[in-house]
Amino acid sequence: MADWDRIREAYTREGVPVSELAEQYGVGRSTLYKRIAREGWLRLTEERPRRELARAVATLSAVIRRMLEDEQQFYRHLVAVRDGKGSETQERIFHKADVRALKDVTGALKALARLSEGMGEGEAPENVIILPEPCEEEE
């Protein structure tokens, strides 16, 4: 079985070409290219990509932080309210969390962790996110 952690390290931090990695680790080039695309490996052997990556990590981190400061973020739902004249979309707060929003944040946090690991600054810190207590519906 291939040592994917080592292959990723060689590709992203050392800039080893795919053809060399495929031969060295006994992995097909197409398999390696698919893994690189699926996991979003980035080569970090030049200074410019490192700066761009650092900027992306900082931006994504700030967006997630601002979003999590809103205690009701995951309890907001858009609902269509119908009256005799038609319908309008309103924002309401319910006791039930918005699972899609939680999945989106989870995906963003995973992307942030992958980007942070790829920056060569050690492993991404383990963060604990505490969601607010559920609130009652507000009218």
C-alpha positions as CSV (number, residue, x, y, z in Angstrom):
1,M,0.0,0.0,0.0
2,A,1.3,3.5,-0.9
3,D,2.5,5.8,1.8
4,W,0.1,8.7,0.8
5,D,1.3,11.0,3.6
6,R,4.9,10.8,2.3
7,I,3.8,11.1,-1.3
8,R,1.8,14.2,-0.5
9,E,4.8,15.7,1.5
10,A,7.2,15.1,-1.4
11,Y,4.7,16.6,-3.9
12,T,3.7,19.7,-2.0
13,R,6.8,20.6,0.0
14,E,9.6,19.2,-2.1
15,G,8.2,19.7,-5.5
16,V,9.0,16.1,-6.7
17,P,7.4,15.5,-10.2
18,V,4.4,13.2,-10.5
19,S,6.3,10.8,-12.8
20,E,9.1,10.4,-10.2
21,L,6.6,9.8,-7.4
22,A,4.6,7.3,-9.4
23,E,7.7,5.3,-10.1
24,Q,9.2,5.6,-6.7
25,Y,6.1,4.6,-4.8
26,G,4.6,2.1,-7.4
27,V,1.5,4.2,-8.0
28,G,0.0,4.9,-11.4
29,R,0.3,8.4,-12.6
30,S,-3.4,8.7,-13.3
31,T,-4.1,7.5,-9.7
32,L,-1.7,10.1,-8.4
33,Y,-3.2,12.9,-10.5
34,K,-6.7,11.9,-9.3
35,R,-5.6,11.9,-5.7
36,I,-3.9,15.3,-6.1
37,A,-7.1,16.8,-7.6
38,R,-9.5,15.2,-5.1
39,E,-7.6,16.3,-2.1
40,G,-6.5,19.7,-3.5
41,W,-2.8,19.3,-3.0
42,L,-0.9,22.5,-3.7
43,R,2.8,22.8,-4.4
44,L,4.4,25.2,-2.0
45,T,7.9,25.3,-3.3
46,E,7.7,29.0,-4.4
47,E,7.3,32.1,-2.2
48,R,4.4,33.5,-4.2
49,P,2.1,30.5,-3.7
50,R,2.9,30.5,0.0
51,R,1.8,34.2,0.3
52,E,-1.3,33.5,-1.6
53,L,-2.1,30.5,0.5
54,A,-1.5,32.4,3.7
55,R,-3.8,35.1,2.5
56,A,-6.5,32.5,1.6
57,V,-6.2,30.9,5.0
58,A,-6.4,34.3,6.8
59,T,-9.5,35.2,4.8
60,L,-11.3,31.9,5.3
61,S,-10.4,32.0,9.0
62,A,-11.8,35.5,9.4
63,V,-15.1,34.6,7.6
64,I,-15.6,31.5,9.7
65,R,-14.8,33.4,12.9
66,R,-17.3,36.2,12.1
67,M,-20.0,33.7,11.2
68,L,-19.5,31.8,14.5
69,E,-19.8,35.0,16.6
70,D,-23.5,35.1,15.7
71,E,-25.1,32.9,18.4
72,Q,-28.2,32.2,16.2
73,Q,-26.3,31.5,13.0
74,F,-27.3,27.9,12.8
75,Y,-30.9,28.4,13.8
76,R,-31.8,30.9,11.1
77,H,-34.0,29.5,8.4
78,L,-35.5,31.2,5.3
79,V,-39.2,30.3,5.0
80,A,-41.8,31.2,2.4
81,V,-44.8,32.9,4.0
82,R,-48.0,32.9,2.0
83,D,-50.8,35.3,2.3
84,G,-53.8,36.0,0.1
85,K,-51.6,38.1,-2.3
86,G,-48.7,35.7,-2.8
87,S,-45.7,34.7,-0.8
88,E,-42.6,36.3,0.6
89,T,-39.4,34.9,2.1
90,Q,-38.8,35.7,5.7
91,E,-35.9,34.8,8.0
92,R,-37.1,33.0,11.1
93,I,-35.3,31.5,14.1
94,F,-36.2,27.9,15.1
95,H,-35.2,25.5,17.8
96,K,-33.8,23.1,15.1
97,A,-30.3,23.7,13.7
98,D,-29.8,24.3,10.0
99,V,-27.9,21.1,9.1
100,R,-26.9,22.4,5.7
101,A,-25.2,25.4,7.3
102,L,-23.4,23.2,9.7
103,K,-22.1,21.0,6.8
104,D,-21.0,24.1,5.0
105,V,-19.0,25.3,8.0
106,T,-17.6,21.8,8.6
107,G,-16.4,21.7,4.9
108,A,-14.8,25.1,5.3
109,L,-13.1,24.2,8.5
110,K,-11.7,21.0,6.8
111,A,-10.5,23.1,3.9
112,L,-8.9,25.6,6.3
113,A,-7.1,22.7,8.1
114,R,-5.8,21.3,4.8
115,L,-4.5,24.7,3.8
116,S,-2.9,25.3,7.1
117,E,-1.1,22.0,7.0
118,G,0.1,22.7,3.5
119,M,1.7,25.9,4.6
120,G,4.6,24.1,6.3
121,E,4.0,25.5,9.7
122,G,3.3,22.2,11.4
123,E,0.0,20.7,11.9
124,A,-3.1,22.8,12.0
125,P,-4.2,23.5,15.6
126,E,-7.1,21.5,16.9
127,N,-10.0,23.8,17.5
128,V,-13.1,23.2,19.5
129,I,-16.2,25.0,18.3
130,I,-19.0,25.4,20.8
131,L,-22.3,26.0,19.3
132,P,-24.8,28.2,21.1
133,E,-27.7,26.7,23.0
134,P,-30.8,26.3,20.9
135,C,-33.2,29.2,21.1
136,E,-37.0,29.4,20.8
137,E,-38.6,30.6,17.7
138,E,-38.9,34.4,17.6
139,E,-41.7,36.2,15.8
